[in-house]
Amino acid sequence: MQSFLRATRALVVFALSASVVAAPLVVNVRSYGAAGDGQADDSASLQRAIEALNAAGGGELYFPAGTYLHSEEITVSGHVKVYGTGSASVLKALAPARAALVFMNATQCGAEDLRFVTEAKTRLHEQNSAALVMDHAENCFIRNISIEGSASVGILIANSHGVAISGNHIEDTLADGIHVVNGSADVIVENNSASNTGDDSFSAVAYASWPKQTDNVVISGNTSISSHARGVACIGASHCGIFNNTIRNPRGHGIAVAYESTYDTYRPFGARLKGNRIATVNPSKGTNSVLVSGARDVEMESTAIDGGNPVLVSDSSGIVVRNLVVNEQVGAPILERGHVQMKIEGVSANGNALAGGVSIVRKIQ
């Protein structure tokens, strides 16, 4: 549990230090020619506003109410905050491949009270096709953002640490809703909602080709609705904290803590799951409410499952399942495949406490 608190401590230090800094320069994009009328391409004006901010050594980039069209990615760095008035401040991408607001090499940065709109029909994989990106960012936040559509992920966190992502809504992306990757650490993803994401709603991923394992990502209090893949995924990352999330009707697994050889990930370890609720009507074949695969030292506590398919634990060690509650399922609530070392402490199914043996666990090939 101590590792899960490091991110919180880092963000508290950031908040306290920010409170004693002198009032920052505020750059209004309208002052640099941005029309915000939903007709003109404001890319050149936005670049001039960013250059003014850079010349001043950082500050705040402000978008008053309006619809700002842009055909290029918007990249900021240093100590900078980008904000608007809420849903009335719209950044609309004209080119899905260059849609992103990118925080690059930024410290004590943030984005809040903005709406991002992208009309994308083809899934892309480049970083700049996301709606909002933090790359090599430290002690930053993303909050009260609305993302409607994206050719790839909604929010991408890469090579960053000490990032808090809270109170955002993401829908209709062609890839993940929020994706934390490439050695990022001490990241909190809390109280966000994601619907109809083209892949996972919320994910922490660590590829073995990267020198550092993504670590200590806390995914807490979020809501996932109708993801095209998993609701919450900890793929190759270490010390994932997955707490009090609500997952409804995922097309893939509800929650996955797994090693994926196809994508050459690390093997996950140290994950803690508690208080999650997964409800699935008409589950897809080959999916599970919770999947633990190729992992070690994983504890799952107070998980409530309504409908869907059983929990599957595969080729994993040091697994603890505690206080599992399953309803609207038939058969053993836990499936076991391969070499598994697992301890079970309390399972109930359809209102009845299960005593053990084959009533709880069924081995499969």
Protein Blocks (a to p, Z undefined) as FASTA:
>chain_A
ZZmmmmmmmmmmmmmmmmmpccdddddfklnopaolomaccklmmmmmmmmmmmnopacd
dddedddddfbdcddehjdddddebjklccddfblklmbccdehiahiadehiacddddf
bdcfbfklpmbdcehiahiadehiacehjfbbfbdcehiehiacehiacehiabdfbdce
ehiahiacehiacehiabdfbdcdddfkbmbdcehiacehiacehiabdfbdcehiahia
cehiacehifbdfbdcdddfklopaddehiacehiacddehiaehiafbdcehiahiade
hiaceehjddddehiehiacehiacehiecjfbdcehjdddddehiaeehiacfbhjllp
ccdZZ
